[in-house]
Amino acid sequence: MEEILNQYCKQDNLGLLLLSMATGSGKTYIVLKFIHSNYKEFAKQKRKILFITNLNKNLPIDELKKRFIANGNEEDFEKYVLFIDSNVEPVINNLLKLDHQIPDKFKNKIYLQLKKYIEMLQNEQLPSDFKENIKTDIRKNMALPYLLC
């Protein structure tokens, strides 16, 4: 896989590289290593490395930051790494804090279900797989763009 990344990502005219490999094959480890090993070269060429995943656990940002810190490059991490969360996480993290600012006319059935889900996610005793199911339901079935307008 390292060879695939090196051959494909270092070409001049790139497209999208989709890595569909078995769980446990080391994709995350190898991608983190590639990012850390090549970010300076890409920055010199004014190129970007974009890593897009549908699951937060697939890019452990803290582990990547530790690699930069271990090599004395924490400033480079702050300069070159941008982590963009899904639209679900900011809603989950902020809706309850902002609930009092949202006009009642927007607090429809979907909003109230979303709020209920978020309140459930605050319960630390719930199993993580149950919480992931709630987040999946929010992502797939809640009208988040409507709520964020």
DSSP file (Angstrom, degrees, kcal/mol; ACC not computed):
  #  RESIDUE AA STRUCTURE BP1 BP2  ACC     N-H-->O    O-->H-N    N-H-->O    O-->H-N    TCO  KAPPA ALPHA  PHI   PSI    X-CA   Y-CA   Z-CA
    1    1 A M     >        0   0    0      0, 0.0     4,-2.5     0, 0.0     5,-0.2   0.000 360.0 360.0 360.0 -37.6    0.0    0.0    0.0
    2    2 A E  H  >  +     0   0    0      1,-0.2     4,-2.6     2,-0.2     5,-0.2   0.914 360.0  50.5 -58.7 -41.3    2.9    2.4    0.7
    3    3 A E  H  > S+     0   0    0      2,-0.2     4,-2.8     1,-0.2     5,-0.3   0.894 108.1  52.7 -64.0 -40.1    4.1    1.8   -2.8
    4    4 A I  H  > S+     0   0    0      2,-0.2     4,-2.9     1,-0.2     5,-0.4   0.938 111.4  46.4 -60.6 -47.6    0.6    2.6   -4.2
    5    5 A L  H  X S+     0   0    0     -4,-2.5     4,-2.3     1,-0.2     5,-0.3   0.928 114.1  47.7 -61.7 -45.5    0.5    5.9   -2.3
    6    6 A N  H  X S+     0   0    0     -4,-2.6     4,-0.8    -5,-0.2    -2,-0.2   0.919 117.1  41.7 -63.5 -44.2    4.0    6.8   -3.4
    7    7 A Q  H  < S+     0   0    0     -4,-2.8    -2,-0.2    -5,-0.2    -1,-0.2   0.933 123.5  36.2 -69.1 -45.7    3.5    6.0   -7.0
    8    8 A Y  H >< S+     0   0    0     -4,-2.9     3,-1.3    -5,-0.3    -3,-0.2   0.942 117.8  45.7 -76.5 -48.5    0.0    7.5   -7.3
    9    9 A C  H 3< S+     0   0    0     -4,-2.3    -1,-0.2    -5,-0.4    -3,-0.2   0.651 107.2  57.9 -76.0 -15.5    0.1   10.5   -5.1
   10   10 A K  T 3< S+     0   0    0     -4,-0.8    -1,-0.3    -5,-0.3    -2,-0.1   0.318  82.3 108.9 -98.9   9.8    3.4   11.8   -6.4
   11   11 A Q  S <  S-     0   0    0     -3,-1.3     3,-0.2     1,-0.1    -3,-0.0  -0.368  73.4-125.4 -75.1 163.2    2.3   12.1  -10.0
   12   12 A D  S    S+     0   0    0      1,-0.2     2,-0.9    -2,-0.1    -1,-0.1   0.932  99.0  43.6 -76.3 -47.5    1.7   15.5  -11.6
   13   13 A N  S    S+     0   0    0     -3,-0.0    -1,-0.2     0, 0.0     2,-0.2  -0.812  82.1 178.9-106.1  96.7   -1.9   15.1  -12.8
   14   14 A L        +     0   0    0     -2,-0.9     2,-0.2    -3,-0.2    -5,-0.1  -0.515  16.0 177.9 -98.5 162.1   -3.8   13.4  -10.0
   15   15 A G        -     0   0    0     -2,-0.2     2,-0.4     0, 0.0    -1,-0.1  -0.426  51.8 -46.7-129.9-148.6   -7.3   12.3   -9.5
   16   16 A L        -     0   0    0     -2,-0.2     2,-0.6     2,-0.0     0, 0.0  -0.770  44.1-155.6 -94.8 132.0   -9.0   10.5   -6.7
   17   17 A L        -     0   0    0     -2,-0.4     2,-0.6     2,-0.0    -3,-0.0  -0.943   8.6-162.4-107.4 116.6   -7.4    7.5   -5.1
   18   18 A L        -     0   0    0     -2,-0.6     2,-0.9     2,-0.1    -2,-0.0  -0.885   0.7-162.0-102.1 117.1  -10.0    5.2   -3.5
   19   19 A L        +     0   0    0     -2,-0.6     2,-0.8     2,-0.0    -2,-0.0  -0.850  14.4 172.7-102.1 103.0   -8.5    2.8   -1.0
   20   20 A S        +     0   0    0     -2,-0.9     2,-0.3     7,-0.0    -2,-0.1  -0.856  21.2 145.9-112.2  95.1  -11.0    0.0   -0.4
   21   21 A M        -     0   0    0     -2,-0.8     3,-0.1     1,-0.1     5,-0.1  -0.843  51.6 -78.2-129.6 164.5   -9.1   -2.6    1.7
   22   22 A A    >   -     0   0    0     -2,-0.3     3,-1.7     1,-0.1     5,-0.3  -0.212  53.9 -94.6 -62.5 147.8  -10.1   -5.0    4.4
   23   23 A T  T 3  S+     0   0    0      1,-0.3    -1,-0.1     2,-0.1     0, 0.0  -0.391 113.0  26.1 -57.9 135.9  -10.4   -3.8    8.0
   24   24 A G  T 3  S+     0   0    0     -3,-0.1    -1,-0.3    -2,-0.1    -2,-0.1   0.500  83.0 118.2  87.3   3.7   -7.2   -4.3    9.9
   25   25 A S  S <  S-     0   0    0     -3,-1.7    -2,-0.1    -4,-0.1    -3,-0.1   0.514  88.8-105.6 -83.3  -3.1   -5.0   -4.1    6.8
   26   26 A G  S  > S+     0   0    0     -4,-0.1     4,-2.5    -5,-0.1     5,-0.3   0.625  72.3 141.7  94.6  14.2   -3.2   -1.1    8.1
   27   27 A K  H  > S+     0   0    0     -5,-0.3     4,-2.6     1,-0.2     5,-0.2   0.932  73.8  46.2 -54.1 -51.2   -4.7    1.6    5.9
   28   28 A T  H  > S+     0   0    0      1,-0.2     4,-2.6     2,-0.2     5,-0.2   0.926 113.2  48.5 -61.6 -47.4   -4.9    4.2    8.6
   29   29 A Y  H  > S+     0   0    0      1,-0.2     4,-2.2     2,-0.2    -1,-0.2   0.924 114.5  45.6 -58.4 -46.9   -1.4    3.7    9.9
   30   30 A I  H  X S+     0   0    0     -4,-2.5     4,-2.5     2,-0.2    -1,-0.2   0.884 112.2  50.6 -68.5 -39.1    0.1    3.8    6.4
   31   31 A V  H  X S+     0   0    0     -4,-2.6     4,-2.8    -5,-0.3     5,-0.2   0.924 110.7  49.3 -65.3 -43.6   -1.9    6.9    5.4
   32   32 A L  H  X S+     0   0    0     -4,-2.6     4,-2.6    -5,-0.2     5,-0.2   0.921 112.1  49.1 -60.1 -42.8   -0.8    8.8    8.6
   33   33 A K  H  X S+     0   0    0     -4,-2.2     4,-2.5    -5,-0.2    -2,-0.2   0.914 111.7  49.1 -62.3 -43.0    2.8    7.8    7.8
   34   34 A F  H  X S+     0   0    0     -4,-2.5     4,-1.7     2,-0.2    -2,-0.2   0.932 111.7  48.3 -62.9 -46.6    2.4    9.0    4.2
   35   35 A I  H  X S+     0   0    0     -4,-2.8     4,-1.6     1,-0.2     3,-0.4   0.956 115.5  44.1 -58.5 -51.3    0.9   12.3    5.3
   36   36 A H  H  < S+     0   0    0     -4,-2.6     4,-0.3     1,-0.2    -1,-0.2   0.874 115.8  47.4 -64.3 -37.6    3.6   12.9    7.9
   37   37 A S  H  < S+     0   0    0     -4,-2.5    -1,-0.2    -5,-0.2    -2,-0.2   0.737 122.9  31.4 -75.7 -22.5    6.5   11.9    5.6
   38   38 A N  H  X S+     0   0    0     -4,-1.7     4,-2.2    -3,-0.4     5,-0.2   0.463  83.8  98.1-118.9  -2.6    5.4   13.9    2.6
   39   39 A Y  H  X S+     0   0    0     -4,-1.6     4,-2.5     1,-0.2     5,-0.2   0.864  85.7  52.4 -61.1 -36.4    3.6   17.1    3.8
   40   40 A K  H  > S+     0   0    0     -4,-0.3     4,-2.4     2,-0.2    -1,-0.2   0.925 110.1  47.9 -65.6 -43.7    6.8   19.3    3.3
   41   41 A E  H  > S+     0   0    0      1,-0.2     4,-1.4     2,-0.2    -1,-0.2   0.917 114.0  47.0 -62.1 -43.6    7.3   18.1   -0.3
   42   42 A F  H  <>S+     0   0    0     -4,-2.2     5,-3.2     1,-0.2    -2,-0.2   0.897 110.8  52.2 -66.1 -40.0    3.6   18.8   -1.1
   43   43 A A  H ><5S+     0   0    0     -4,-2.5     3,-1.5    -5,-0.2    -2,-0.2   0.901 106.4  53.5 -63.3 -41.3    3.7   22.2    0.6
   44   44 A K  H 3<5S+     0   0    0     -4,-2.4    -1,-0.2     1,-0.3    -2,-0.2   0.861 111.2  46.5 -60.5 -35.3    6.8   23.2   -1.4
   45   45 A Q  T 3<5S-     0   0    0     -4,-1.4    -1,-0.3    -5,-0.2    -2,-0.2   0.372 115.6-118.3 -87.3   4.4    4.9   22.3   -4.6
   46   46 A K  T < 5S+     0   0    0     -3,-1.5     2,-0.3     1,-0.2    -3,-0.2   0.883  71.4 135.6  56.1  40.4    1.8   24.2   -3.3
   47   47 A R      < -     0   0    0     -5,-3.2     2,-0.3    -8,-0.1    -1,-0.2  -0.748  45.5-137.7-112.6 163.2   -0.1   20.9   -3.4
   48   48 A K        -     0   0    0     -2,-0.3     2,-0.6    -3,-0.1    32,-0.0  -0.881   4.8-143.2-120.6 150.6   -2.5   19.5   -0.8
   49   49 A I        -     0   0    0     -2,-0.3     2,-0.5     2,-0.0   -10,-0.0  -0.977  23.5-168.0-108.8 117.8   -3.0   16.0    0.6
   50   50 A L        -     0   0    0     -2,-0.6     2,-0.6     2,-0.0    -2,-0.0  -0.927   8.3-172.3-109.8 127.5   -6.7   15.5    1.2
   51   51 A F        -     0   0    0     -2,-0.5     2,-0.5     2,-0.0    -2,-0.0  -0.965   9.4-175.6-119.5 114.0   -7.8   12.5    3.3
   52   52 A I        +     0   0    0     -2,-0.6     2,-0.3     2,-0.0    -2,-0.0  -0.926   8.2 165.0-116.0 130.9  -11.6   12.1    3.2
   53   53 A T        -     0   0    0     -2,-0.5     6,-0.0     1,-0.1    -2,-0.0  -0.980  39.5-139.1-142.7 153.5  -13.4    9.5    5.3
   54   54 A N  S    S+     0   0    0     -2,-0.3     2,-0.4     1,-0.1     3,-0.1   0.530  91.4  59.4 -88.9  -6.1  -16.9    8.8    6.3
   55   55 A L  S >  S-     0   0    0      1,-0.1     3,-1.6    -3,-0.0     4,-0.3  -0.985  70.5-146.7-126.5 128.5  -15.9    7.8    9.8
   56   56 A N  G >  S+     0   0    0     -2,-0.4     3,-1.7     1,-0.3     5,-0.2   0.846  99.3  63.8 -57.5 -34.8  -14.0   10.0   12.3
   57   57 A K  G 3  S+     0   0    0      1,-0.3    -1,-0.3     3,-0.1    -3,-0.0   0.699  88.7  70.9 -65.8 -17.3  -12.2    6.9   13.7
   58   58 A N  G <  S+     0   0    0     -3,-1.6    -1,-0.3     1,-0.3    -2,-0.2   0.639 104.3  39.2 -76.8 -13.2  -10.5    6.4   10.3
   59   59 A L  S <  S-     0   0    0     -3,-1.7     2,-1.6    -4,-0.3    -1,-0.3  -0.742  74.8-162.0-133.9  89.0   -8.3    9.4   10.7
   60   60 A P    >>  -     0   0    0      0, 0.0     4,-1.8     0, 0.0     3,-0.6  -0.530   7.7-172.5 -72.0  92.8   -7.1    9.7   14.3
   61   61 A I  H 3> S+     0   0    0     -2,-1.6     4,-2.4     1,-0.3     5,-0.2   0.827  81.0  56.8 -59.0 -35.3   -6.1   13.4   14.2
   62   62 A D  H 3> S+     0   0    0      1,-0.2     4,-2.1     2,-0.2    -1,-0.3   0.882 105.3  51.2 -65.5 -37.1   -4.5   13.2   17.7
   63   63 A E  H <> S+     0   0    0     -3,-0.6     4,-1.4     2,-0.2    -1,-0.2   0.892 110.0  49.8 -66.4 -38.7   -2.2   10.4   16.5
   64   64 A L  H  X S+     0   0    0     -4,-1.8     4,-1.7     1,-0.2    -2,-0.2   0.918 109.6  51.2 -64.7 -42.9   -1.2   12.4   13.5
   65   65 A K  H  X S+     0   0    0     -4,-2.4     4,-2.6     1,-0.2    -2,-0.2   0.895 105.1  56.7 -61.7 -39.7   -0.4   15.4   15.8
   66   66 A K  H  X S+     0   0    0     -4,-2.1     4,-2.7     1,-0.2    -1,-0.2   0.863 103.6  54.4 -60.2 -35.9    1.7   13.2   18.0
   67   67 A R  H  X S+     0   0    0     -4,-1.4     4,-1.2    -3,-0.2    -1,-0.2   0.920 109.9  46.3 -63.4 -43.1    3.8   12.3   15.0
   68   68 A F  H  <>S+     0   0    0     -4,-1.7     5,-3.5     1,-0.2     3,-0.4   0.923 114.1  47.9 -64.8 -43.9    4.4   16.0   14.3
   69   69 A I  H ><5S+     0   0    0     -4,-2.6     3,-2.1     4,-0.2     5,-0.2   0.913 106.2  57.4 -63.4 -43.4    5.2   16.7   18.0
   70   70 A A  H 3<5S+     0   0    0     -4,-2.7    -1,-0.2     1,-0.3    -2,-0.2   0.799 110.5  44.5 -59.7 -29.5    7.6   13.8   18.3
   71   71 A N  T 3<5S-     0   0    0     -4,-1.2    -1,-0.3    -3,-0.4    -2,-0.2   0.282 120.3-108.0 -97.6  10.0    9.7   15.2   15.4
   72   72 A G  T < 5S+     0   0    0     -3,-2.1    -3,-0.2     1,-0.1     3,-0.2   0.768  87.6 118.7  72.0  25.3    9.6   18.8   16.8
   73   73 A N     >< +     0   0    0     -5,-3.5     4,-1.9    -6,-0.2     3,-0.3  -0.091  18.6 127.2-114.6  33.7    7.2   19.9   14.0
   74   74 A E  H  > S+     0   0    0     -6,-0.3     4,-2.1     1,-0.2     5,-0.2   0.881  75.2  55.3 -60.4 -37.0    4.1   21.0   16.1
   75   75 A E  H  > S+     0   0    0      1,-0.2     4,-1.9    -3,-0.2    -1,-0.2   0.882 105.6  52.7 -62.7 -37.0    4.1   24.3   14.3
   76   76 A D  H  > S+     0   0    0     -3,-0.3     4,-3.3     2,-0.2     5,-0.4   0.882 105.2  54.9 -64.9 -37.4    3.9   22.5   11.0
   77   77 A F  H  X S+     0   0    0     -4,-1.9     4,-2.1     1,-0.2    -2,-0.2   0.950 110.7  45.1 -59.2 -47.5    0.9   20.6   12.2
   78   78 A E  H  < S+     0   0    0     -4,-2.1    -1,-0.2     1,-0.2    -2,-0.2   0.843 119.3  43.4 -64.6 -32.9   -0.9   23.8   13.1
   79   79 A K  H  < S+     0   0    0     -4,-1.9    -2,-0.2    -5,-0.2    -1,-0.2   0.874 126.0  25.3 -81.1 -39.2    0.2   25.3    9.7
   80   80 A Y  H  < S+     0   0    0     -4,-3.3     2,-0.5    -5,-0.1    -3,-0.2   0.610 102.7  78.4-108.3 -14.5   -0.5   22.5    7.3
   81   81 A V     <  +     0   0    0     -4,-2.1     2,-0.5    -5,-0.4    -1,-0.0  -0.862  48.6 178.8-106.5 127.2   -3.1   20.2    8.8
   82   82 A L        -     0   0    0     -2,-0.5     2,-0.6     2,-0.0    -4,-0.0  -0.988  10.5-161.8-125.5 121.7   -6.8   21.2    8.7
   83   83 A F        -     0   0    0     -2,-0.5     2,-0.6   -22,-0.0    -2,-0.0  -0.915   5.5-166.8-105.2 118.2   -9.4   18.8   10.2
   84   84 A I        -     0   0    0     -2,-0.6     3,-0.1     0, 0.0     2,-0.0  -0.922  12.3-146.6-109.3 116.0  -12.9   19.5    9.0
   85   85 A D        -     0   0    0     -2,-0.6    -2,-0.0     1,-0.1     0, 0.0  -0.316  24.9 -97.7 -75.2 159.7  -15.5   17.8   11.0
   86   86 A S        -     0   0    0      1,-0.1     3,-0.2    -2,-0.0    -1,-0.1  -0.256  36.0-108.7 -67.1 165.8  -18.8   16.5    9.5
   87   87 A N  S  > S+     0   0    0      1,-0.2     4,-1.0     2,-0.2    -1,-0.1   0.699 115.2  64.7 -71.8 -15.8  -21.8   18.7    9.8
   88   88 A V  H  > S+     0   0    0      2,-0.2     4,-2.8     1,-0.2     5,-0.2   0.923  95.0  55.8 -71.9 -44.5  -23.2   16.2   12.3
   89   89 A E  H  > S+     0   0    0      1,-0.2     4,-2.9     2,-0.2     5,-0.2   0.917 106.4  48.0 -60.7 -47.2  -20.5   16.7   15.0
   90   90 A P  H  > S+     0   0    0      0, 0.0     4,-1.5     0, 0.0     5,-0.2   0.887 113.1  50.0 -61.4 -35.1  -20.9   20.5   15.4
   91   91 A V  H  X S+     0   0    0     -4,-1.0     4,-2.5     2,-0.2     3,-0.3   0.948 113.2  45.6 -65.1 -47.0  -24.7   20.1   15.6
   92   92 A I  H  < S+     0   0    0     -4,-2.8     4,-0.4     1,-0.2    -1,-0.2   0.898 116.3  46.4 -61.5 -40.7  -24.3   17.4   18.3
   93   93 A N  H  < S+     0   0    0     -4,-2.9    -1,-0.2    -5,-0.2    -2,-0.2   0.709 126.6  23.9 -76.5 -20.2  -21.7   19.5   20.2
   94   94 A N  H  X S+     0   0    0     -4,-1.5     4,-1.7    -3,-0.3     3,-0.3   0.628  92.2  87.8-123.8 -16.4  -23.6   22.8   20.1
   95   95 A L  H  X S+     0   0    0     -4,-2.5     4,-1.1    -5,-0.2     3,-0.3   0.911  92.4  48.9 -58.0 -46.1  -27.4   22.3   19.7
   96   96 A L  H  4 S+     0   0    0     -4,-0.4     4,-0.3    -5,-0.3     3,-0.3   0.863 110.9  51.4 -64.1 -34.3  -28.2   22.0   23.4
   97   97 A K  H  4 S+     0   0    0     -3,-0.3    -1,-0.2     1,-0.2     3,-0.2   0.820 118.3  37.8 -68.5 -30.3  -26.1   25.1   24.2
   98   98 A L  H >X S+     0   0    0     -4,-1.7     3,-2.1    -3,-0.3     4,-0.7   0.439  84.2 103.7-101.7  -1.4  -28.0   27.1   21.5
   99   99 A D  G >< S+     0   0    0     -4,-1.1     3,-1.1     1,-0.3    -1,-0.2   0.847  77.8  56.2 -51.5 -41.1  -31.4   25.7   22.0
  100  100 A H  G 34 S+     0   0    0     -4,-0.3    -1,-0.3     1,-0.2    -2,-0.1   0.689 105.5  53.1 -68.1 -17.3  -32.7   28.8   23.9
  101  101 A Q  G <4 S+     0   0    0     -3,-2.1    -1,-0.2     2,-0.1    -2,-0.2   0.571  86.9  95.2 -92.6 -10.8  -31.7   31.0   20.9
  102  102 A I  S << S-     0   0    0     -3,-1.1     5,-0.1    -4,-0.7     0, 0.0  -0.708  82.9-116.9 -86.1 123.6  -33.6   29.0   18.3
  103  103 A P    >   -     0   0    0      0, 0.0     3,-2.0     0, 0.0     4,-0.3  -0.259  19.0-121.4 -60.0 144.3  -37.1   30.4   17.6
  104  104 A D  G >  S+     0   0    0      1,-0.3     3,-1.6     2,-0.2    -2,-0.0   0.784 107.6  71.0 -57.2 -29.6  -40.0   28.1   18.6
  105  105 A K  G 3  S+     0   0    0      1,-0.3    -1,-0.3     2,-0.0     3,-0.0   0.729  99.7  48.8 -63.7 -19.0  -41.3   28.2   15.0
  106  106 A F  G <  S+     0   0    0     -3,-2.0     2,-1.8     1,-0.1    -1,-0.3   0.489  85.0  94.2 -94.8  -4.7  -38.3   26.0   14.0
  107  107 A K    <   +     0   0    0     -3,-1.6    -1,-0.1    -4,-0.3    -3,-0.1  -0.473  58.2 151.0 -90.1  68.2  -38.7   23.5   16.8
  108  108 A N     >  -     0   0    0     -2,-1.8     4,-2.6    -3,-0.0     5,-0.2  -0.065  65.1 -77.0 -85.4-170.5  -40.8   21.0   14.8
  109  109 A K  H  > S+     0   0    0      1,-0.2     4,-2.1     2,-0.2     5,-0.2   0.896 131.5  48.7 -58.5 -43.9  -41.0   17.3   15.1
  110  110 A I  H  > S+     0   0    0      2,-0.2     4,-2.6     1,-0.2    -1,-0.2   0.923 111.5  49.7 -64.1 -44.2  -37.6   16.6   13.5
  111  111 A Y  H  > S+     0   0    0      1,-0.2     4,-2.8     2,-0.2    -2,-0.2   0.930 110.7  49.4 -60.3 -46.0  -35.9   19.2   15.7
  112  112 A L  H  X S+     0   0    0     -4,-2.6     4,-2.1     1,-0.2    -1,-0.2   0.870 111.8  48.7 -64.8 -36.6  -37.4   17.8   18.9
  113  113 A Q  H  X S+     0   0    0     -4,-2.1     4,-2.5    -5,-0.2    -1,-0.2   0.912 111.4  50.5 -67.0 -42.4  -36.3   14.2   17.8
  114  114 A L  H  X S+     0   0    0     -4,-2.6     4,-2.5     2,-0.2    -2,-0.2   0.928 110.5  49.0 -59.8 -46.1  -32.8   15.6   17.1
  115  115 A K  H  X S+     0   0    0     -4,-2.8     4,-2.4     1,-0.2    -1,-0.2   0.907 110.3  51.4 -61.1 -42.1  -32.7   17.3   20.5
  116  116 A K  H  X S+     0   0    0     -4,-2.1     4,-2.0     2,-0.2    -1,-0.2   0.922 110.0  49.4 -61.2 -44.9  -33.8   14.1   22.2
  117  117 A Y  H  X S+     0   0    0     -4,-2.5     4,-2.1     1,-0.2    -2,-0.2   0.921 110.6  49.8 -59.5 -45.0  -31.1   12.1   20.4
  118  118 A I  H  X S+     0   0    0     -4,-2.5     4,-0.8     1,-0.2    -1,-0.2   0.892 108.8  52.0 -64.9 -39.1  -28.4   14.6   21.4
  119  119 A E  H >< S+     0   0    0     -4,-2.4     3,-0.7     1,-0.2     4,-0.4   0.890 108.7  51.7 -62.2 -38.6  -29.5   14.5   25.0
  120  120 A M  H >< S+     0   0    0     -4,-2.0     3,-1.6     1,-0.2    -2,-0.2   0.878 102.7  59.2 -64.8 -37.6  -29.2   10.7   24.8
  121  121 A L  H 3< S+     0   0    0     -4,-2.1    -1,-0.2     1,-0.3    -2,-0.2   0.722  93.9  66.4 -65.2 -20.2  -25.7   11.0   23.5
  122  122 A Q  T << S+     0   0    0     -4,-0.8     2,-0.8    -3,-0.7    -1,-0.3   0.688  76.8  99.4 -72.8 -17.8  -24.7   12.9   26.6
  123  123 A N    X   -     0   0    0     -3,-1.6     3,-1.4    -4,-0.4    -3,-0.0  -0.606  59.1-164.5 -75.0 107.5  -25.3    9.7   28.7
  124  124 A E  T 3  S+     0   0    0     -2,-0.8    -1,-0.2     1,-0.3     4,-0.1   0.642  82.5  66.0 -68.8 -14.6  -21.8    8.3   29.2
  125  125 A Q  T 3  S+     0   0    0      2,-0.1    -1,-0.3     3,-0.0     3,-0.1   0.603  76.2 103.4 -85.3 -11.0  -23.3    4.9   30.2
  126  126 A L  S <  S-     0   0    0     -3,-1.4     5,-0.0    -6,-0.2     0, 0.0  -0.489  84.5-103.6 -71.0 140.6  -24.8    4.2   26.8
  127  127 A P     >  -     0   0    0      0, 0.0     4,-2.0     0, 0.0     3,-0.4  -0.320  25.3-122.9 -61.9 146.1  -22.8    1.6   24.8
  128  128 A S  H  > S+     0   0    0      1,-0.2     4,-2.4     2,-0.2     5,-0.2   0.838 110.8  56.3 -63.2 -34.0  -20.6    3.2   22.0
  129  129 A D  H  > S+     0   0    0      2,-0.2     4,-1.7     1,-0.2    -1,-0.2   0.864 107.0  50.0 -67.6 -33.0  -22.3    1.1   19.3
  130  130 A F  H  > S+     0   0    0     -3,-0.4     4,-2.0     2,-0.2    -2,-0.2   0.911 110.2  50.4 -67.3 -42.5  -25.7    2.4   20.3
  131  131 A K  H  X S+     0   0    0     -4,-2.0     4,-2.5     1,-0.2    -2,-0.2   0.896 108.5  52.4 -62.2 -39.9  -24.3    6.0   20.2
  132  132 A E  H  X S+     0   0    0     -4,-2.4     4,-2.5     1,-0.2    -1,-0.2   0.879 106.9  53.2 -64.3 -36.4  -23.0    5.4   16.7
  133  133 A N  H  X S+     0   0    0     -4,-1.7     4,-2.3     2,-0.2    -1,-0.2   0.897 108.6  49.7 -63.6 -39.8  -26.4    4.1   15.7
  134  134 A I  H  X S+     0   0    0     -4,-2.0     4,-2.5     2,-0.2    -2,-0.2   0.940 111.3  48.6 -63.2 -46.6  -27.9    7.4   16.9
  135  135 A K  H  X S+     0   0    0     -4,-2.5     4,-2.7     1,-0.2    -2,-0.2   0.888 110.7  51.2 -61.8 -38.7  -25.3    9.4   15.0
  136  136 A T  H  X S+     0   0    0     -4,-2.5     4,-2.7     2,-0.2     5,-0.3   0.916 109.7  49.7 -64.0 -42.3  -26.0    7.4   11.9
  137  137 A D  H  X S+     0   0    0     -4,-2.3     4,-2.8     2,-0.2     5,-0.4   0.902 111.1  49.7 -63.2 -40.5  -29.7    8.1   12.3
  138  138 A I  H  X S+     0   0    0     -4,-2.5     4,-1.6     2,-0.2     6,-0.3   0.948 113.4  46.5 -61.0 -48.2  -29.1   11.8   12.7
  139  139 A R  H  < S+     0   0    0     -4,-2.7    -2,-0.2     1,-0.2    -1,-0.2   0.905 122.7  33.5 -60.6 -44.0  -26.8   11.8    9.6
  140  140 A K  H  < S+     0   0    0     -4,-2.7    -1,-0.2    -5,-0.2    -2,-0.2   0.820 129.9  26.5 -85.7 -31.7  -29.2    9.9    7.4
  141  141 A N  H  < S+     0   0    0     -4,-2.8     2,-0.4    -5,-0.3    -3,-0.2   0.520  96.6  85.5-118.3  -6.6  -32.7   10.9    8.6
  142  142 A M  S  < S-     0   0    0     -4,-1.6     2,-2.0    -5,-0.4   -31,-0.0  -0.775  75.4-125.0-100.0 144.8  -32.5   14.4   10.1
  143  143 A A     >  +     0   0    0     -2,-0.4     4,-2.0     1,-0.2     3,-0.2  -0.466  44.2 162.0 -84.8  67.3  -32.8   17.5    8.0
  144  144 A L  H  >  +     0   0    0     -2,-2.0     4,-2.0    -6,-0.3    -1,-0.2   0.889  69.4  54.1 -60.2 -43.0  -29.5   19.0    9.2
  145  145 A P  H  > S+     0   0    0      0, 0.0     4,-0.6     0, 0.0    -1,-0.2   0.911 109.8  50.0 -59.5 -37.4  -29.1   21.6    6.4
  146  146 A Y  H >4 S+     0   0    0     -3,-0.2     3,-0.9     1,-0.2    -2,-0.2   0.919 111.0  48.3 -62.1 -43.7  -32.6   22.9    7.2
  147  147 A L  H 3< S+     0   0    0     -4,-2.0    -1,-0.2     1,-0.2    -3,-0.1   0.778 110.5  51.6 -69.2 -25.8  -31.8   23.2   10.8
  148  148 A L  H 3<        0   0    0     -4,-2.0    -1,-0.2     1,-0.2    -2,-0.2   0.522 360.0 360.0 -89.8  -5.2  -28.5   25.0   10.1
  149  149 A C    <<        0   0    0     -3,-0.9    -1,-0.2    -4,-0.6    -2,-0.1   0.506 360.0 360.0 -64.2 360.0  -30.0   27.6    7.8
